[in-house]
Amino acid sequence: MASTMSSRQRMLAAIKRDGPDHLPFSPYIGQGPWWPEPLFWRDQVERAHKMLALGLDPTIDIWLPDPQPHPEVKIKTWRETQGADTLLTKEYHTPAGVLRQVVRETKDWCHPIHGPWIPTTWGIEKRDHFGMDLFDDWNISRRVEPWVKGWEDLDKLRYIIRPIQGVQLDEWRIDSERARQVASDLDLLTVARRTIVGDAFQWFCDIPWFMIQLYDDPAFVDAFLDIFQEWSLRQVELALDAGVDVVQYRGWYESPTFWGPVGWEKYLAPRIQTQAEQAHTAGKLHSYLNPEGAGLYAEALATVNTDVLQLVDPRMLHKGTLSDLFNTLGEKKAFWGGVNGEVELQSQDPDMIDEAVRQAVEALGHRGGLILSAFIFPEMTPTQSILYMIEAWKRHCLK
């Protein structure tokens, strides 16, 4: 099939379910310097060119910035040995008191797979320091003391989770404008990545303790989430001011394993809805990234006006099949995903990968509302499997 749309037009048509010239294929290819050719990249501009050369539909990502603590906050960090452990401690000394986290430093702290939490728009996702990031998955399993231990820490947290200002804001806007110009030159979709609300609990609180608060102290949960919602709404404003096409809400840990369908609908759905409405008021699109639980959440998702569900994974629906998901949501949502990375792509089996692509296209591709994708990283996805997936996509989507 000859292409009649630019990549950006095709991606927008798929998200709006307006009938793209063919179903786009837009995987997120992370950690560029650790891939062999043809997937090696040093920045996202090079990644975009590599993906375009393969016939794919890359995005240009504008990464939303880390929070900037209040000017009155003083930060202290140190490293000490206790027995066999090396402990990292970080303290934010706020007018409301000290917010502290302690983690065990492991020998692989600066290993390439321990990337920074939020890559910059022009970064290469490579960690370059031994300090402690505010948001970081590696802290969780190594944590000795979490940031937030109760109500007494929320006023302290409000001094930390704040929008950037001053020079940092000016420089972020310059980087965003440069990225948008690249996207314009290549006619690619721009995505603002990413706002955070529900995911914050596992970086800032002891996970089992927080799960108990969902039932024992709902007021605490709401107060905690409101701190991140307020910050995220300002992040959406930054994204909209930058002129992006899509604003992404990150819900990686908003899964049924933690929240359950009742908790997700009570605590998270209204906040996602508010952010989606904010994007729509500005004439932009909204995506919800959540790799787990779309099937179980499907009826509740129908009431949330996000435009596209990202990272839809057939092995992580928790209920039903991709076809069931489409039957519930296909009139209201587009889908960005469809193929599992941990089993199908790791298999390196071309027939299994072809079948996974075929099933995704047949289940979710009606009316063109599918962007084929899988979440892939070099430590878990063989390059050959990605090439097999590209060939399968061409067979099933470029007819």
C-alpha positions in Angstrom: 0.0 0.0 0.0 1.3 3.4 -1.0 1.4 5.9 1.9 -1.0 8.8 1.4 -0.4 10.4 4.9 2.6 11.7 6.7 3.5 9.9 9.9 1.9 12.5 12.1 -1.3 12.5 10.1 -1.4 8.7 10.3 -0.9 8.6 14.1 -3.5 11.3 14.7 -6.0 9.5 12.4 -5.4 6.3 14.3 -5.9 7.9 17.7 -9.0 9.7 16.5 -10.2 6.6 14.7 -10.6 8.6 11.5 -9.2 5.9 9.2 -5.4 6.1 8.6 -4.0 5.0 5.3 -2.7 2.0 7.1 -2.3 0.9 10.8 0.9 2.6 12.2 3.6 0.7 14.0 5.1 2.9 16.8 7.1 0.9 19.4 8.9 2.6 22.2 12.6 1.7 21.7 14.3 2.7 24.9 18.0 2.8 25.9 19.3 3.6 22.5 23.1 3.3 23.1 22.7 -0.4 24.1 21.1 -1.6 20.9 23.0 -3.0 17.9 22.2 -1.6 14.5 19.7 -0.9 13.0 18.2 0.2 16.3 21.2 2.0 17.8 20.6 5.7 18.6 22.3 8.4 20.6 19.4 10.8 20.9 15.7 10.7 19.9 16.3 12.5 16.6 18.6 9.7 15.5 16.1 7.2 16.8 13.4 8.9 14.7 15.5 8.7 11.6 16.4 5.0 12.3 12.7 4.2 12.8 11.6 6.1 9.7 14.2 4.2 7.6 12.5 1.0 8.8 9.1 2.3 7.8 7.8 2.9 11.3 6.0 5.8 12.9 8.2 7.3 15.7 7.2 10.1 18.0 9.2 13.0 19.3 8.9 13.0 23.0 9.0 16.1 25.2 9.8 14.9 28.6 8.1 16.8 31.4 10.5 18.0 34.1 11.2 16.7 37.6 9.7 18.8 40.4 11.7 21.7 41.8 11.8 22.1 45.6 10.8 25.3 47.2 13.7 27.8 47.4 13.7 27.5 51.2 14.4 23.8 51.1 17.9 22.6 51.8 19.0 19.2 50.6 21.5 17.0 52.4 22.8 13.6 51.1 25.4 11.2 52.4 26.8 7.7 52.2 27.8 5.5 55.1 28.8 1.9 55.8 26.8 -0.1 58.3 28.1 -3.7 58.6 27.8 -5.3 55.1 25.6 -2.5 53.8 26.3 0.8 52.1 23.5 3.2 52.9 22.5 6.3 51.0 20.5 8.9 52.8 18.8 12.0 51.3 17.1 14.6 53.4 15.0 17.6 52.3 15.0 20.2 55.1 11.7 22.1 54.6 10.0 24.7 56.7 7.6 21.9 57.7 10.3 19.5 58.8 12.7 17.0 57.4 11.6 14.5 54.6 14.1 11.6 54.5 14.7 8.4 52.6 17.4 5.8 53.2 18.3 3.1 50.6 20.9 0.4 50.3 23.4 1.2 47.5 24.2 -1.9 45.5 27.3 -2.6 43.3 25.3 -2.1 40.1 24.1 1.4 41.1 25.6 3.0 38.0 25.0 0.0 35.7 23.6 1.0 32.3 20.2 -0.7 33.1 19.9 1.7 36.0 18.9 4.7 33.9 17.6 8.0 35.2 14.0 8.2 36.2 13.0 10.9 33.8 15.1 11.1 30.7 15.5 14.6 29.4 14.2 15.5 25.9 17.8 15.3 24.6 19.2 12.7 26.9 20.4 9.2 26.3 18.8 7.5 29.3 22.2 6.6 31.0 22.7 7.1 34.7 25.9 9.1 35.4 25.9 9.6 39.2 25.8 7.6 42.5 23.3 9.8 44.2 19.6 9.1 45.0 16.9 10.3 42.5 13.6 11.4 44.0 11.7 9.0 41.7 13.5 5.7 41.0 12.3 2.1 40.8 15.7 0.9 42.1 15.1 2.6 45.5 12.0 0.5 46.2 13.5 -2.9 46.7 16.6 -1.4 48.3 14.6 1.0 50.6 15.3 1.0 54.4 13.1 4.1 55.1 10.5 5.6 52.7 10.0 9.4 52.2 6.4 9.4 53.4 5.4 7.5 56.6 2.2 9.2 57.5 0.1 12.5 57.6 3.1 14.3 59.3 5.1 14.1 56.1 2.5 15.5 53.6 3.2 19.2 54.4 6.9 18.5 53.9 6.1 16.7 50.6 4.3 19.8 49.4 7.5 21.8 49.5 9.2 19.2 47.2 6.6 18.3 44.6 6.4 21.7 42.9 6.5 23.0 39.3 9.9 24.2 38.0 10.5 27.9 37.8 13.1 30.4 36.7 16.1 29.3 34.7 15.1 25.7 34.8 11.7 26.5 33.2 13.3 28.7 30.6 15.7 26.0 29.6 13.0 23.3 29.5 11.0 25.5 27.2 14.0 26.0 24.9 14.5 22.2 24.7 10.8 21.7 24.1 10.8 24.2 21.3 13.8 22.6 19.6 12.1 19.2 19.9 8.9 20.5 18.4 10.8 22.0 15.5 12.4 18.6 14.8 8.9 17.0 14.8 7.7 19.7 12.5 10.6 19.2 10.1 10.0 15.4 10.0 6.1 15.7 10.3 6.0 13.4 13.4 3.6 13.2 16.3 4.8 15.0 19.6 4.0 13.4 22.9 4.5 15.0 26.3 5.7 12.3 28.7 4.4 12.1 31.4 2.2 13.1 34.3 2.2 11.1 37.5 -0.4 10.6 40.2 -1.2 7.0 41.3 2.3 5.7 40.5 3.8 8.0 43.2 2.7 5.8 46.1 5.4 3.1 45.4 8.3 5.6 45.2 7.3 7.6 48.3 5.6 5.1 50.6 6.0 1.6 52.0 3.9 -0.3 49.6 2.0 -2.7 51.9 1.4 0.2 54.4 -0.1 2.3 51.6 -2.3 -0.5 50.4 -3.8 -0.7 53.9 -4.5 3.1 53.8 -6.7 2.5 50.8 -9.2 1.0 53.2 -8.2 2.3 56.7 -7.5 6.0 55.8 -9.0 7.1 52.5 -8.6 10.7 53.5 -4.8 10.3 53.6 -4.8 8.6 50.2 -6.8 11.5 48.7 -4.5 14.1 50.4 -1.4 12.3 49.1 -2.7 11.9 45.6 -3.9 15.5 45.5 -0.3 16.7 45.9 0.7 14.9 42.8 -2.5 15.8 40.9 -1.9 19.5 41.6 1.7 19.2 40.3 0.5 17.1 37.3 -2.1 19.7 36.2 0.7 22.2 36.1 2.7 19.8 34.1 -0.2 19.4 31.6 -0.2 23.2 31.3 3.5 23.1 30.4 2.9 20.5 27.8 0.0 22.4 26.3 2.0 25.6 26.2 4.7 23.7 24.3 2.1 22.8 21.7 2.3 19.0 21.9 -0.1 16.7 20.1 -0.7 14.2 22.9 -0.3 14.5 26.7 0.5 11.2 28.3 -0.6 10.2 31.8 1.6 7.4 33.3 -0.2 4.6 35.2 2.5 1.9 35.2 1.7 0.9 38.8 -2.0 1.7 38.7 -2.6 -2.0 38.2 -5.3 -4.2 39.8 -2.5 -5.9 41.7 -2.3 -2.8 43.8 -5.5 -0.8 43.5 -8.2 -3.3 42.5 -11.0 -2.1 40.2 -12.8 -0.4 43.1 -9.8 1.5 44.3 -8.9 2.5 40.7 -12.3 3.8 40.0 -12.5 5.6 43.3 -9.1 7.2 43.6 -7.6 7.3 40.1 -10.4 7.6 37.4 -11.6 11.0 38.5 -8.0 12.4 38.4 -7.3 10.9 35.0 -10.6 12.4 33.7 -9.6 15.9 35.0 -6.3 15.7 33.1 -8.0 14.4 29.9 -10.5 17.3 30.0 -7.7 19.8 30.5 -6.0 18.5 27.3 -9.3 18.4 25.4 -10.1 22.0 26.4 -6.9 23.0 24.6 -7.8 20.9 21.6 -5.2 18.3 22.3 -5.3 14.5 22.7 -4.8 12.5 25.9 -3.3 9.0 26.4 -3.3 6.7 29.4 -0.3 4.4 29.7 -1.0 1.3 31.7 0.4 -2.1 30.8 -1.7 -4.1 33.2 -5.4 -4.5 33.9 -7.2 -2.9 30.9 -9.6 -5.8 30.7 -10.6 -5.6 34.3 -10.8 -1.8 34.2 -12.7 -1.7 30.9 -16.1 -0.7 32.1 -14.6 2.1 34.3 -12.3 3.2 31.5 -15.4 3.7 29.3 -16.3 6.6 31.6 -12.9 8.3 31.4 -12.4 10.5 28.3 -8.8 9.6 27.5 -8.4 9.1 23.8 -5.9 6.2 23.5 -4.9 3.4 25.9 -1.1 2.8 25.7 0.7 -0.5 26.3 -2.3 -2.7 25.9 -0.9 -6.2 26.5 -2.9 -9.3 25.7 -1.2 -11.3 28.5 -1.9 -8.6 31.2 -5.6 -7.8 30.7 -6.6 -9.5 34.0 -10.0 -10.3 32.3 -11.1 -11.3 28.9 -9.3 -11.0 25.5 -8.3 -8.2 23.2 -11.6 -8.8 21.3 -13.5 -8.4 24.6 -11.6 -5.2 25.3 -12.5 -3.8 21.8 -16.2 -4.8 22.3 -16.3 -2.7 25.5 -14.1 0.2 24.5 -13.7 0.2 20.7 -16.4 2.8 20.1 -14.7 5.3 22.5 -10.9 4.5 22.5 -8.0 3.9 20.3 -5.4 1.3 21.3 -1.6 1.7 21.3 0.0 -1.7 21.8 -1.4 -5.2 21.2 1.7 -7.4 21.5 3.4 -8.8 24.6 7.1 -8.3 24.9 8.1 -10.7 27.6 6.8 -13.9 25.9 6.2 -13.4 22.2 9.1 -11.1 21.4 11.5 -12.9 23.8 10.7 -16.2 22.0 12.5 -15.1 18.8 10.0 -17.4 17.0 8.8 -15.7 13.8 5.6 -17.7 13.6 4.6 -16.9 17.2 5.4 -13.2 16.6 3.4 -13.2 13.4 0.5 -14.8 15.1 0.6 -12.2 17.9 0.6 -9.3 15.4 -2.3 -10.9 13.4 -4.4 -11.4 16.5 -3.8 -7.8 17.7 -4.7 -6.3 14.3 -7.8 -8.5 14.0 -9.0 -7.7 17.5 -8.2 -4.0 17.8 -7.7 -2.7 14.3 -11.3 -2.1 13.3 -12.0 1.4 12.0 -8.2 2.0 12.1 -8.0 2.7 15.8 -4.9 0.7 16.5 -1.2 1.8 16.8 0.7 -1.5 16.9 3.4 -1.5 19.6 5.2 -3.3 22.3 7.4 -2.0 25.1 10.9 -3.1 24.3 14.3 -2.7 26.0 17.6 -4.2 24.9 18.0 -6.3 28.1 14.8 -8.2 27.4 14.0 -8.0 23.7 16.2 -9.6 21.0 16.8 -7.3 18.0 15.8 -10.1 15.6 12.4 -10.3 17.3 11.7 -6.7 16.5 12.7 -7.2 12.9 10.3 -10.2 12.8 7.6 -8.0 14.2 8.2 -5.3 11.6 7.9 -8.0 8.8 4.7 -9.3 10.4 3.3 -5.8 10.6 4.1 -5.2 6.9 2.3 -8.5 6.0 -0.9 -7.7 8.0 -1.1 -3.9 7.8 0.4 -2.8 4.5 -1.9 -4.7 2.2 
